Amino acid sequence: MGVKRVLRHSGWIAWKDLLEFSRSKLRLVMLVLMPLFMMVMVGYIFPSGTSISNQPVAIANQDLGVSVLVPSTNTTTTLYMGNEFVTGLEAINNRTGMMELSSSSGFNDIKTRIQDGSLSGGIIIDPSFTRDLMAGRQGNITVVTDQSNPQMSAMMQTVLGQTIAAMGKQWAMYDLNTTYHISMTLTPALIQPFNYQFTGIVPGNPNYFQFVAPGIISMVVMMSLMTGLPHAISYEKDMGTLDGMLVAPTSRLSIILGKVLAQTVRGVVQATIIFVLAVVLFGVVVYGNLLLVAALILLSVFSFVGLGILITSFTDKEETATMVMMTLMFPMMFLSGVFFPIQQMPWFMQDIAQVLPLTYATTALRKVMVLGASASAVFPEIVILLGFGIVLLAIAVPMFRKAMTR
């Protein structure tokens, strides 16, 4: 059978599958809604950056103060520096909206309110706060966080720690100015002699949408191939229509190519929809070459084609194919860096991630879209994805052709 005839028959089979898919209006709607829901859910569920807002935080000001003599009136008064700290914190919070502040009697009250879910954290000012400061010692402040939410707890520690440190710096500058008559223009360099700043390799400050969009594009391509191929072939097995194609004057290679082509078009369409939604609705900026992005999407399709065919070749029922597909797909979704950086995983999970093709598809797309990388920068990922695709196809195609003869 000539190459032209194989390609023509493959096109007919692909067109037949695409027409069948397009007849279901709900499928066409979900083709758009599924990527949209995925972007919205993962983009807004996980907090981005290191900022907090409107978090309920209680302040337990336990400062006992210190009695000091007022020379002008020759009387004593009690000085409460804890009150000054609270006033300064409230002023900062009014500008930033980080917290919803309330008062508390102490640690036990804060603990109870965190346990019942009415607080995200608390700030406790030590009873000897003023006395320690007056004696030239550091005043103690304790930040209590909700450990049931580790990510938010870490953010609270970081943000509140930076805020308290900044307030302490301002106090120290004021003390140097009033006690030693050092100019306020000189005190910043005395207190903080080093200046540092952060910069990225591309302009702007990427948000979580920027991180997750390349991963979702790769994931949807994987899902389209791994769910579409088993469904397209196993479903026709169950319905008996595959037998009709096998007895028709059409080669088995044409059937494989036609099914793959139909699911490839579906995967590319969904990936394009996600890409457009990410740019238009969620402000994702693509710093790399768009042609390279498109090439990586097609390469991702190629790397998963063999896996989809392989699943189909040894499963006789659509239900079985779906179960096998789900067993393989979900670990890849969560271990390939789609939603969480691989570097944050335990070492043994990082090792597992290194043998998953979705890891390299996600990494390559993220490098190009977020970091503006060139083809040479993603060359290792390109080679690995090509290797995955070739090896899987070399294993899957003969198994599939053998399975169809049974």
Kinemage of the C-alpha trace (Angstrom):
@kinemage 1
@onewidth
@group {chain A} dominant
@subgroup {mainchain}
@vectorlist {calphas} color= white
{ca met a 1} P 0.000 0.000 0.000
{ca gly a 2} L 1.459 3.357 -1.050
{ca val a 3} L 2.342 6.174 1.301
{ca lys a 4} L -0.251 8.481 -0.267
{ca arg a 5} L -2.995 5.922 0.265
{ca val a 6} L -1.958 5.362 3.895
{ca leu a 7} L -1.999 9.088 4.555
{ca arg a 8} L -5.336 9.525 2.765
{ca his a 9} L -6.967 6.758 4.781
{ca ser a 10} L -5.444 8.157 7.979
{ca gly a 11} L -6.975 11.531 7.162
{ca trp a 12} L -10.405 9.948 6.646
{ca ile a 13} L -10.236 8.133 9.975
{ca ala a 14} L -9.066 11.278 11.755
{ca trp a 15} L -11.845 13.309 10.145
{ca lys a 16} L -14.395 10.665 11.182
{ca asp a 17} L -13.220 10.819 14.827
{ca leu a 18} L -13.241 14.621 14.855
{ca leu a 19} L -16.741 14.725 13.381
{ca glu a 20} L -17.931 12.280 16.036
{ca phe a 21} L -16.377 14.470 18.724
{ca ser a 22} L -17.905 17.661 17.300
{ca arg a 23} L -21.434 16.221 17.224
{ca ser a 24} L -21.612 16.476 21.010
{ca lys a 25} L -22.240 20.140 21.853
{ca leu a 26} L -21.415 19.489 25.499
{ca arg a 27} L -17.988 18.150 24.511
{ca leu a 28} L -17.271 21.294 22.523
{ca val a 29} L -18.334 23.495 25.435
{ca met a 30} L -16.179 21.510 27.866
{ca leu a 31} L -13.263 21.831 25.450
{ca val a 32} L -13.219 25.509 26.449
{ca leu a 33} L -14.587 25.347 29.987
{ca met a 34} L -12.240 22.659 31.293
{ca pro a 35} L -9.044 24.679 30.625
{ca leu a 36} L -10.749 27.826 31.936
{ca phe a 37} L -11.859 26.140 35.173
{ca met a 38} L -8.405 24.607 35.596
{ca met a 39} L -6.653 27.969 35.257
{ca val a 40} L -9.079 29.721 37.600
{ca met a 41} L -8.942 27.005 40.257
{ca val a 42} L -5.203 26.548 40.470
{ca gly a 43} L -4.473 30.242 39.976
{ca tyr a 44} L -6.668 31.494 42.801
{ca ile a 45} L -6.580 28.552 45.221
{ca phe a 46} L -2.851 28.814 45.789
{ca pro a 47} L -1.609 32.141 47.176
{ca ser a 48} L 0.873 33.971 45.005
{ca gly a 49} L 3.860 35.968 46.117
{ca thr a 50} L 4.687 36.511 49.788
{ca ser a 51} L 1.904 38.915 50.713
{ca ile a 52} L -1.061 38.424 53.016
{ca ser a 53} L -4.272 40.389 53.263
{ca asn a 54} L -7.140 40.645 55.742
{ca gln a 55} L -5.802 37.862 57.931
{ca pro a 56} L -7.363 37.826 61.437
{ca val a 57} L -4.527 38.417 63.905
{ca ala a 58} L -4.820 39.102 67.656
{ca ile a 59} L -2.395 41.210 69.677
{ca ala a 60} L -1.706 40.316 73.300
{ca asn a 61} L 0.003 43.378 74.742
{ca gln a 62} L 1.284 42.061 78.073
{ca asp a 63} L 3.840 44.829 78.578
{ca leu a 64} L 3.922 45.856 82.267
{ca gly a 65} L 5.724 49.088 81.550
{ca val a 66} L 8.346 50.954 83.604
{ca ser a 67} L 7.896 53.822 86.051
{ca val a 68} L 10.022 56.821 85.060
{ca leu a 69} L 10.585 60.233 86.657
{ca val a 70} L 9.346 63.294 84.774
{ca pro a 71} L 11.911 66.042 85.619
{ca ser a 72} L 9.663 68.939 84.652
{ca thr a 73} L 6.964 67.978 87.159
{ca asn a 74} L 9.075 65.910 89.556
{ca thr a 75} L 6.468 63.134 89.322
{ca thr a 76} L 6.576 59.546 88.173
{ca thr a 77} L 4.669 58.043 85.283
{ca thr a 78} L 4.538 54.615 83.733
{ca leu a 79} L 6.000 54.249 80.274
{ca tyr a 80} L 4.493 51.551 78.039
{ca met a 81} L 6.576 51.012 74.901
{ca gly a 82} L 4.336 48.067 74.032
{ca asn a 83} L 1.556 50.579 73.381
{ca glu a 84} L 3.832 52.483 71.014
{ca phe a 85} L 4.628 49.263 69.191
{ca val a 86} L 0.921 48.452 68.796
{ca thr a 87} L 0.207 51.983 67.539
{ca gly a 88} L 2.988 51.694 64.958
{ca leu a 89} L 1.778 48.268 63.826
{ca glu a 90} L -1.787 49.552 63.448
{ca ala a 91} L -0.525 52.477 61.352
{ca ile a 92} L 1.337 50.105 59.005
{ca asn a 93} L -1.662 47.790 58.822
{ca asn a 94} L -3.980 50.679 57.898
{ca arg a 95} L -1.789 51.306 54.854
{ca thr a 96} L -1.271 47.696 53.790
{ca gly a 97} L -4.467 45.911 54.878
{ca met a 98} L -2.438 42.849 55.870
{ca met a 99} L -4.424 41.991 58.979
{ca glu a 100} L -7.723 42.352 60.773
{ca leu a 101} L -6.379 43.198 64.218
{ca ser a 102} L -8.058 42.383 67.505
{ca ser a 103} L -6.906 42.219 71.116
{ca ser a 104} L -6.183 39.126 73.162
{ca ser a 105} L -5.368 38.271 76.768
{ca gly a 106} L -2.455 35.961 75.987
{ca phe a 107} L -1.161 32.751 74.440
{ca asn a 108} L -3.953 30.481 75.675
{ca asp a 109} L -6.633 32.768 74.248
{ca ile a 110} L -4.797 32.963 70.901
{ca lys a 111} L -4.364 29.171 70.899
{ca thr a 112} L -8.095 28.619 71.497
{ca arg a 113} L -9.083 31.060 68.757
{ca ile a 114} L -6.663 29.495 66.248
{ca gln a 115} L -8.083 26.078 67.074
{ca asp a 116} L -11.651 27.205 66.446
{ca gly a 117} L -10.624 28.861 63.177
{ca ser a 118} L -11.304 32.492 64.110
{ca leu a 119} L -7.613 33.513 63.992
{ca ser a 120} L -4.751 33.004 61.562
{ca gly a 121} L -2.161 34.048 64.102
{ca gly a 122} L -1.266 36.204 67.052
{ca ile a 123} L 1.382 38.630 68.309
{ca ile a 124} L 2.417 38.531 71.972
{ca ile a 125} L 4.370 41.425 73.497
{ca asp a 126} L 6.457 40.232 76.457
{ca pro a 127} L 5.655 41.631 79.941
{ca ser a 128} L 9.262 42.928 80.235
{ca phe a 129} L 9.172 44.607 76.823
{ca thr a 130} L 9.619 48.180 78.058
{ca arg a 131} L 12.021 47.227 80.876
{ca asp a 132} L 14.296 45.370 78.448
{ca leu a 133} L 14.345 48.245 75.976
{ca met a 134} L 15.067 50.787 78.704
{ca ala a 135} L 17.960 48.610 79.902
{ca gly a 136} L 19.480 48.396 76.435
{ca arg a 137} L 18.308 44.841 75.800
{ca gln a 138} L 16.151 43.498 72.998
{ca gly a 139} L 12.393 43.500 73.606
{ca asn a 140} L 10.772 40.112 73.051
{ca ile a 141} L 7.845 39.690 70.643
{ca thr a 142} L 6.348 36.277 69.856
{ca val a 143} L 4.452 35.558 66.637
{ca val a 144} L 2.010 32.630 66.933
{ca thr a 145} L 0.881 30.977 63.679
{ca asp a 146} L -1.642 28.383 62.549
{ca gln a 147} L 0.424 25.236 61.908
{ca ser a 148} L -2.482 23.407 60.267
{ca asn a 149} L -1.782 25.547 57.179
{ca pro a 150} L 2.011 25.307 56.687
{ca gln a 151} L 2.145 27.552 53.626
{ca met a 152} L 0.135 30.352 55.210
{ca ser a 153} L 2.061 29.891 58.461
{ca ala a 154} L 5.350 30.385 56.619
{ca met a 155} L 3.987 33.488 54.870
{ca met a 156} L 2.778 34.936 58.175
{ca gln a 157} L 6.184 34.377 59.722
{ca thr a 158} L 7.953 35.992 56.772
{ca val a 159} L 5.682 39.018 56.389
{ca leu a 160} L 5.229 39.753 60.096
{ca gly a 161} L 8.916 39.148 60.721
{ca gln a 162} L 9.838 41.681 58.037
{ca thr a 163} L 7.289 44.172 59.392
{ca ile a 164} L 8.544 43.884 62.973
{ca ala a 165} L 12.157 44.139 61.791
{ca ala a 166} L 11.341 47.310 59.834
{ca met a 167} L 9.647 48.819 62.892
{ca gly a 168} L 12.671 47.953 65.013
{ca lys a 169} L 14.924 49.677 62.503
{ca gln a 170} L 12.856 52.854 62.703
{ca trp a 171} L 13.017 52.798 66.517
{ca ala a 172} L 16.772 52.316 66.415
{ca met a 173} L 17.211 55.237 64.019
{ca tyr a 174} L 15.133 57.448 66.312
{ca asp a 175} L 17.176 56.389 69.370
{ca leu a 176} L 20.468 57.163 67.621
{ca asn a 177} L 19.142 60.561 66.645
{ca thr a 178} L 17.806 61.525 70.083
{ca thr a 179} L 20.494 59.908 72.255
{ca tyr a 180} L 23.656 60.490 70.262
{ca his a 181} L 22.439 63.366 68.053
{ca ile a 182} L 23.289 61.485 64.871
{ca ser a 183} L 21.592 62.886 61.791
{ca met a 184} L 18.623 60.910 60.495
{ca thr a 185} L 20.322 60.850 57.099
{ca leu a 186} L 23.227 58.874 58.562
{ca thr a 187} L 21.371 56.477 60.842
{ca pro a 188} L 20.123 54.081 58.071
{ca ala a 189} L 23.700 53.254 57.012
{ca leu a 190} L 24.783 52.754 60.639
{ca ile a 191} L 21.939 50.382 61.436
{ca gln a 192} L 21.902 48.543 58.092
{ca pro a 193} L 25.299 48.934 56.437
{ca phe a 194} L 24.491 46.571 53.551
{ca asn a 195} L 22.008 47.297 50.798
{ca tyr a 196} L 20.582 44.476 48.746
{ca gln a 197} L 17.999 44.099 46.017
{ca phe a 198} L 16.344 41.318 44.060
{ca thr a 199} L 16.122 41.088 40.290
{ca gly a 200} L 15.001 38.499 37.771
{ca ile a 201} L 16.316 37.719 34.309
{ca val a 202} L 13.105 38.988 32.675
{ca pro a 203} L 11.195 42.174 33.497
{ca gly a 204} L 8.193 42.197 35.813
{ca asn a 205} L 7.153 40.094 38.777
{ca pro a 206} L 5.592 36.795 37.583
{ca asn a 207} L 2.521 35.566 39.459
{ca tyr a 208} L 1.311 32.012 40.037
{ca phe a 209} L -0.603 32.037 36.736
{ca gln a 210} L 2.722 32.595 34.979
{ca phe a 211} L 4.140 29.540 36.732
{ca val a 212} L 1.191 27.213 36.262
{ca ala a 213} L 0.139 28.038 32.666
{ca pro a 214} L 2.976 26.081 30.939
{ca gly a 215} L 2.320 23.121 33.229
{ca ile a 216} L -1.400 23.077 32.493
{ca ile a 217} L -0.728 23.287 28.744
{ca ser a 218} L 1.539 20.238 28.975
{ca met a 219} L -0.905 18.427 31.256
{ca val a 220} L -3.871 18.964 28.922
{ca val a 221} L -1.843 17.661 25.976
{ca met a 222} L -1.020 14.567 28.041
{ca met a 223} L -4.642 14.090 29.108
{ca ser a 224} L -5.923 14.464 25.542
{ca leu a 225} L -3.593 11.758 24.242
{ca met a 226} L -3.874 9.411 27.213
{ca thr a 227} L -7.657 9.632 27.485
{ca gly a 228} L -8.525 10.209 23.844
{ca leu a 229} L -6.616 7.324 22.261
{ca pro a 230} L -7.812 4.587 24.662
{ca his a 231} L -11.359 5.905 24.362
{ca ala a 232} L -11.271 6.210 20.585
{ca ile a 233} L -9.983 2.659 20.059
{ca ser a 234} L -11.411 0.765 23.058
{ca tyr a 235} L -14.827 2.356 22.493
{ca glu a 236} L -14.856 1.144 18.893
{ca lys a 237} L -13.794 -2.290 20.091
{ca asp a 238} L -16.753 -2.396 22.465
{ca met a 239} L -19.167 -1.108 19.809
{ca gly a 240} L -17.864 -3.490 17.143
{ca thr a 241} L -17.052 -0.747 14.626
{ca leu a 242} L -13.324 -1.491 14.842
{ca asp a 243} L -13.956 -4.875 13.207
{ca gly a 244} L -15.497 -3.056 10.271
{ca met a 245} L -12.385 -0.935 9.802
{ca leu a 246} L -10.125 -3.989 10.083
{ca val a 247} L -11.904 -5.836 7.256
{ca ala a 248} L -12.010 -2.698 5.091
{ca pro a 249} L -9.216 -2.129 2.528
{ca thr a 250} L -7.369 0.032 5.063
{ca ser a 251} L -4.037 -0.789 6.637
{ca arg a 252} L -3.652 -1.030 10.388
{ca leu a 253} L -1.031 1.699 10.167
{ca ser a 254} L -3.677 4.025 8.685
{ca ile a 255} L -5.976 3.280 11.617
{ca ile a 256} L -3.229 4.082 14.129
{ca leu a 257} L -2.188 7.259 12.310
{ca gly a 258} L -5.790 8.415 11.896
{ca lys a 259} L -6.603 7.946 15.580
{ca val a 260} L -3.364 9.673 16.614
{ca leu a 261} L -3.967 12.574 14.226
{ca ala a 262} L -7.496 13.171 15.566
{ca gln a 263} L -6.341 13.221 19.192
{ca thr a 264} L -3.341 15.381 18.270
{ca val a 265} L -5.657 18.002 16.769
{ca arg a 266} L -7.825 17.871 19.888
{ca gly a 267} L -4.808 18.244 22.190
{ca val a 268} L -3.333 21.134 20.205
{ca val a 269} L -6.715 22.917 20.124
{ca gln a 270} L -7.073 22.629 23.904
{ca ala a 271} L -3.474 23.727 24.460
{ca thr a 272} L -4.099 26.755 22.221
{ca ile a 273} L -7.252 27.618 24.163
{ca ile a 274} L -5.331 27.513 27.457
{ca phe a 275} L -2.559 29.623 25.972
{ca val a 276} L -5.006 32.296 24.765
{ca leu a 277} L -6.932 32.300 28.077
{ca ala a 278} L -3.697 32.598 30.039
{ca val a 279} L -2.557 35.611 28.025
{ca val a 280} L -5.895 37.413 27.602
{ca leu a 281} L -7.673 36.731 30.909
{ca phe a 282} L -4.868 36.077 33.389
{ca gly a 283} L -2.151 38.434 32.200
{ca val a 284} L 0.464 35.773 31.459
{ca val a 285} L 3.372 37.284 29.538
{ca val a 286} L 5.285 35.099 27.080
{ca tyr a 287} L 8.926 36.165 26.948
{ca gly a 288} L 10.083 33.451 24.563
{ca asn a 289} L 9.582 32.732 20.884
{ca leu a 290} L 5.985 31.782 20.028
{ca leu a 291} L 7.108 29.410 17.277
{ca leu a 292} L 9.297 27.612 19.794
{ca val a 293} L 6.323 27.356 22.153
{ca ala a 294} L 4.229 25.810 19.360
{ca ala a 295} L 7.043 23.397 18.478
{ca leu a 296} L 7.347 22.277 22.103
{ca ile a 297} L 3.591 21.652 22.291
{ca leu a 298} L 3.785 19.428 19.186
{ca leu a 299} L 6.828 17.679 20.633
{ca ser a 300} L 4.885 17.052 23.852
{ca val a 301} L 2.119 15.494 21.756
{ca phe a 302} L 4.656 13.208 20.098
{ca ser a 303} L 6.117 12.106 23.447
{ca phe a 304} L 2.699 11.008 24.765
{ca val a 305} L 1.344 9.350 21.605
{ca gly a 306} L 3.230 6.130 22.248
{ca leu a 307} L 1.991 5.963 25.834
{ca gly a 308} L -1.628 6.294 24.710
{ca ile a 309} L -1.192 3.564 22.089
{ca leu a 310} L 0.595 1.352 24.600
{ca ile a 311} L -2.303 1.578 27.061
{ca thr a 312} L -4.742 0.633 24.306
{ca ser a 313} L -2.697 -2.306 23.049
{ca phe a 314} L -3.049 -4.448 26.185
{ca thr a 315} L -6.533 -3.390 27.376
{ca asp a 316} L -9.569 -5.055 25.851
{ca lys a 317} L -12.250 -2.833 27.412
{ca glu a 318} L -12.693 0.932 27.582
{ca glu a 319} L -13.239 0.734 31.339
{ca thr a 320} L -9.919 -1.103 31.790
{ca ala a 321} L -8.114 1.420 29.579
{ca thr a 322} L -9.558 4.273 31.623
{ca met a 323} L -8.436 2.704 34.905
{ca val a 324} L -4.885 2.168 33.612
{ca met a 325} L -4.796 5.677 32.190
{ca met a 326} L -5.914 7.266 35.488
{ca thr a 327} L -3.346 5.216 37.413
{ca leu a 328} L -0.561 6.624 35.241
{ca met a 329} L -1.915 10.122 34.710
{ca phe a 330} L -2.494 11.322 38.272
{ca pro a 331} L 1.031 10.622 39.576
{ca met a 332} L 2.421 12.472 36.558
{ca met a 333} L 0.142 15.454 37.202
{ca phe a 334} L 1.406 15.928 40.762
{ca leu a 335} L 5.020 14.778 40.421
{ca ser a 336} L 5.993 16.618 37.229
{ca gly a 337} L 6.115 20.175 38.529
{ca val a 338} L 2.776 21.240 37.044
{ca phe a 339} L 1.392 22.717 40.281
{ca phe a 340} L 4.397 22.651 42.639
{ca pro a 341} L 8.114 23.171 41.993
{ca ile a 342} L 9.928 19.842 41.835
{ca gln a 343} L 12.695 21.296 44.009
{ca gln a 344} L 10.268 21.462 46.957
{ca met a 345} L 9.543 17.727 46.825
{ca pro a 346} L 11.413 15.064 48.850
{ca trp a 347} L 14.488 13.670 47.097
{ca phe a 348} L 12.878 10.328 46.222
{ca met a 349} L 9.939 12.093 44.541
{ca gln a 350} L 12.391 14.263 42.606
{ca asp a 351} L 14.024 11.064 41.346
{ca ile a 352} L 10.639 9.735 40.214
{ca ala a 353} L 9.922 13.040 38.451
{ca gln a 354} L 13.066 12.621 36.370
{ca val a 355} L 11.622 9.578 34.563
{ca leu a 356} L 8.292 11.187 33.663
{ca pro a 357} L 7.929 12.798 30.197
{ca leu a 358} L 5.522 15.417 31.560
{ca thr a 359} L 8.365 16.783 33.699
{ca tyr a 360} L 10.434 17.662 30.650
{ca ala a 361} L 7.480 18.995 28.656
{ca thr a 362} L 6.525 21.298 31.548
{ca thr a 363} L 10.116 22.384 32.213
{ca ala a 364} L 10.791 23.213 28.572
{ca leu a 365} L 7.589 25.231 28.132
{ca arg a 366} L 8.187 27.078 31.412
{ca lys a 367} L 11.745 27.990 30.438
{ca val a 368} L 10.597 29.451 27.124
{ca met a 369} L 7.376 31.157 28.278
{ca val a 370} L 8.533 32.501 31.647
{ca leu a 371} L 12.295 32.941 31.234
{ca gly a 372} L 12.480 33.696 27.503
{ca ala a 373} L 14.868 30.784 26.891
{ca ser a 374} L 16.087 29.917 23.397
{ca ala a 375} L 16.041 26.523 21.694
{ca ser a 376} L 19.602 25.831 22.823
{ca ala a 377} L 18.581 26.317 26.477
{ca val a 378} L 15.859 23.653 26.205
{ca phe a 379} L 17.886 21.315 23.978
{ca pro a 380} L 18.260 18.651 26.728
{ca glu a 381} L 14.490 18.569 27.248
{ca ile a 382} L 13.919 18.363 23.479
{ca val a 383} L 16.267 15.380 23.172
{ca ile a 384} L 14.649 13.590 26.136
{ca leu a 385} L 11.107 14.165 24.826
{ca leu a 386} L 12.128 12.890 21.393
{ca gly a 387} L 13.702 9.860 23.045
{ca phe a 388} L 10.566 9.158 25.073
{ca gly a 389} L 8.387 9.415 21.965
{ca ile a 390} L 10.586 7.182 19.792
{ca val a 391} L 11.063 4.477 22.424
{ca leu a 392} L 7.378 4.356 23.369
{ca leu a 393} L 6.272 4.248 19.731
{ca ala a 394} L 8.798 1.510 18.959
{ca ile a 395} L 7.268 -0.568 21.755
{ca ala a 396} L 3.620 0.403 21.347
{ca val a 397} L 3.003 0.184 17.585
{ca pro a 398} L 3.986 -3.485 17.164
{ca met a 399} L 2.013 -4.406 20.273
{ca phe a 400} L -1.028 -2.532 18.978
{ca arg a 401} L -0.873 -4.101 15.518
{ca lys a 402} L -0.550 -7.527 17.130
{ca ala a 403} L -3.484 -6.783 19.452
{ca met a 404} L -5.728 -5.895 16.494
{ca thr a 405} L -5.085 -9.242 14.846
{ca arg a 406} L -6.463 -11.122 17.847
